[in-house]
């Protein structure tokens, strides 16, 4: 439920344990209905457009799947990517070699972590994105190999977890820490509260509306 404002049920369109933990930490009650979609970037698609599109597609897919139950439901979708200093969009590594390649790209430089967020209800669709700048110290090949051997990087965008062993390599960030973990809580809370305040379940399927991205 959306903080008890009105009787709307929240559904998280993600199987990510990190997003589940963060959303619970923020005080929301919700159910989980994962969405499986193709996650390839389109030609010339910039990183913000990429993650907001994926977040919207995930949320809309789950919203449509709920069918008759959706009138009192708000679906939250999210997608996180890392943008290397050379501009390459880094998703989850394909294998250990790919993880090592990603970490070498990030080593000794500042990169961006971008999470796209979408909320879908009976009254509207809203999308937004959060950008955090993350600085990583110079990491040796031996350190990278040891980190990959832990298995931690293999299901993480950019091949690292700021809340895990890689924390020792992150001297500073500029922006939302929770965004780097996988869900920008302040942004998400604001979007959900806005929907809860003016939700009208009798309205037709919403037209899309995008929020400003700072």
C-alpha positions in Angstrom: 0.0 0.0 0.0 1.2 3.5 -0.7 2.0 4.7 2.8 -1.7 4.3 3.7 -2.7 7.5 1.8 -5.4 5.7 -0.2 -6.2 2.1 -0.9 -3.8 1.5 -3.8 -1.7 -1.6 -3.9 1.9 -1.3 -5.1 3.5 -3.9 -7.3 7.3 -4.0 -8.0 8.0 -5.2 -11.5 11.4 -6.6 -10.6 13.0 -9.7 -9.1 16.0 -7.7 -7.9 16.6 -8.4 -4.2 18.3 -5.0 -3.8 15.3 -3.1 -5.1 13.0 -5.2 -2.9 15.1 -4.5 0.2 15.3 -0.7 -0.6 11.6 -0.4 -1.2 10.9 -2.1 2.1 13.4 0.1 3.8 11.5 3.1 2.6 8.4 1.8 4.4 6.3 0.6 1.4 4.2 -2.6 1.4 4.2 -4.3 -2.0 4.0 -7.5 -3.9 6.5 -8.6 -6.6 5.6 -9.5 -10.2 8.9 -9.7 -12.2 8.8 -8.6 -15.8 11.0 -10.2 -18.5 11.7 -8.0 -21.5 14.5 -7.6 -24.1 17.1 -5.2 -22.7 19.2 -4.3 -25.8 19.7 -0.7 -26.4 18.4 0.8 -29.6 20.8 2.4 -32.1 21.8 5.9 -31.0 19.7 5.6 -27.8 21.2 7.7 -25.0 21.6 6.1 -21.5 18.7 8.1 -19.9 16.3 7.2 -22.7 17.4 3.6 -22.6 16.8 3.0 -18.9 13.6 5.0 -18.7 12.3 3.0 -21.7 13.1 -0.3 -20.1 11.6 0.8 -16.8 8.4 1.8 -18.6 8.2 -1.4 -20.6 8.6 -3.5 -17.5 5.9 -1.6 -15.5 3.5 -1.6 -18.5 4.0 -5.3 -19.1 3.1 -6.2 -15.5 0.3 -3.7 -15.4 -1.3 -5.3 -18.5 -0.7 -8.8 -17.1 -2.7 -8.0 -13.9 -5.9 -7.4 -16.0 -9.0 -6.9 -14.1 -7.0 -6.5 -10.8 -5.2 -3.4 -12.0 -7.7 -0.7 -11.2 -6.5 -0.4 -7.6 -2.8 -1.1 -8.5 0.3 1.0 -9.1 3.2 -0.8 -10.8 6.8 0.3 -10.3 9.4 -0.5 -12.8 13.1 0.3 -12.7 16.3 -0.3 -14.7 19.8 0.6 -13.7 22.9 1.0 -16.0 26.4 2.2 -15.7 27.9 4.6 -18.2 31.7 4.2 -18.5 34.0 7.2 -18.8 34.2 6.4 -22.6 30.4 6.6 -22.9 29.8 2.9 -23.2 26.6 1.6 -21.5 27.5 -1.2 -19.2 24.9 -3.7 -18.2 25.5 -7.0 -16.4 28.7 -8.8 -17.5 28.3 -11.8 -19.8 31.1 -13.7 -18.1 34.2 -13.2 -16.0 36.3 -11.7 -18.9 33.5 -9.2 -19.6 33.4 -8.3 -15.9 37.2 -7.7 -15.9 36.9 -5.5 -19.0 34.2 -3.4 -17.4 36.1 -2.9 -14.1 39.2 -1.9 -16.1 37.1 0.8 -17.9 35.9 2.1 -14.5 39.2 1.9 -12.7 40.8 5.3 -11.7 38.0 7.4 -13.2 34.5 8.8 -12.5 31.5 7.2 -14.2 27.7 7.6 -14.1 25.1 5.3 -12.7 21.6 5.9 -14.1 18.4 4.4 -12.9 15.2 4.8 -14.9 12.0 4.7 -12.9 8.4 4.2 -14.2 5.1 4.1 -12.4 1.9 3.0 -14.1 -1.6 3.3 -12.6 -5.1 3.6 -14.0 -4.7 7.3 -14.2 -1.2 7.8 -15.7 2.3 6.7 -16.6 5.2 8.6 -15.3 8.9 8.2 -16.0 12.0 9.8 -14.6 15.6 9.0 -14.1 18.3 9.6 -11.4 22.0 10.1 -12.3 24.8 9.6 -9.8 28.5 10.3 -10.4 30.7 7.6 -8.9 34.5 7.8 -8.6 36.5 4.6 -8.4 40.2 4.3 -7.3 42.7 2.7 -9.6 42.2 -1.1 -9.2 44.9 -3.6 -10.2 44.3 -6.6 -12.3 45.0 -8.8 -9.3 42.4 -7.1 -7.3 39.9 -7.3 -10.1 40.5 -11.1 -10.5 40.1 -11.6 -6.8 36.8 -9.6 -6.8 35.4 -11.5 -9.7 36.3 -14.8 -7.9 33.8 -13.8 -5.2 31.0 -14.0 -7.7 29.6 -10.6 -6.6 30.1 -8.7 -9.9 28.3 -11.2 -12.1 24.7 -9.9 -11.7 25.5 -6.3 -11.3 25.4 -3.5 -13.9 29.0 -2.4 -14.4 30.2 -5.5 -12.6 30.4 -4.1 -9.1 28.2 -3.5 -6.0 28.8 -0.3 -4.1 27.2 -2.0 -1.1 29.5 -5.0 -1.3 33.2 -5.7 -1.5 33.7 -2.9 -4.1 32.9 -0.3 -1.5 36.6 0.0 -0.7 37.2 1.3 -4.2 34.7 4.1 -4.1 36.1 7.2 -2.3 33.3 9.5 -3.3 30.0 9.8 -5.1 28.0 12.9 -6.2 24.3 12.2 -6.0 22.0 9.5 -4.6 23.7 6.5 -3.0 20.6 4.4 -3.2 20.5 5.0 -6.9 23.8 3.2 -7.2 22.5 0.3 -5.2 19.5 0.1 -7.7 16.6 2.3 -6.6 16.6 6.1 -6.0 14.3 6.1 -3.0 13.6 9.8 -2.8 12.7 10.0 -6.5 10.5 6.8 -6.3 8.8 8.0 -3.1 7.9 11.3 -4.7 6.5 9.7 -7.8 4.4 7.2 -5.8 3.1 9.8 -3.4 2.0 12.0 -6.3 0.0 9.2 -7.9 -1.5 8.2 -4.5 -2.8 11.8 -3.9 -4.6 12.3 -7.2 -5.3 8.7 -8.3 -8.7 8.1 -9.9 -9.2 4.4 -10.6 -12.2 5.1 -12.9 -10.1 6.7 -15.5 -9.0 4.9 -18.7 -5.5 3.6 -19.4 -3.2 6.6 -18.9 -1.3 8.6 -21.5 2.4 8.7 -20.9 3.9 11.7 -19.1 7.6 12.2 -18.4 9.0 14.0 -15.4 12.0 16.4 -15.6 15.4 14.7 -15.1 18.0 16.8 -13.3 
